[in-house]
């Protein structure tokens, strides 16, 4: 339950869904609508989140180690305690602001 290792979920509308604590390691979530989704404490190691919509998503304490966040939109996302080690995040939208808000 709540485990989908290396699943292809690309392009799906998963907005508002509850993935708290889910294991989505190496899953393809590219182009997904994850707006307002609950990904608190989710394992997203190595996940593909290219151009994913994460507007106002809850990513508190999630693990995004080596995730590809190219072009993903983190506007208004909650990222306190989130791990971004070795993640591709240079062109992620709103991520710097979300990280800054989490440190205040």
BELBELHU-V684784 format. One record per run of one state. SS is the DSSP state (H for helix, E for strand, C for the rest). FROM is the first residue (numbers start at 1). LEN is the number of residues. Records with the same first field share a line. If there is no record, write none. Layout:
BEGIN
SS->FROM-LEN, FROM-LEN
END
This chain:
BEGIN
C->1-2, 4-4, 9-4, 14-4, 19-4, 24-4, 29-4, 34-4, 39-4, 44-4, 49-4, 54-4, 59-4, 64-4, 69-4, 74-4, 79-4, 84-4, 89-4, 94-1, 103-2
E->3-1, 8-1, 13-1, 18-1, 23-1, 28-1, 33-1, 38-1, 43-1, 48-1, 53-1, 58-1, 63-1, 68-1, 73-1, 78-1, 83-1, 88-1, 93-1
H->95-8
END
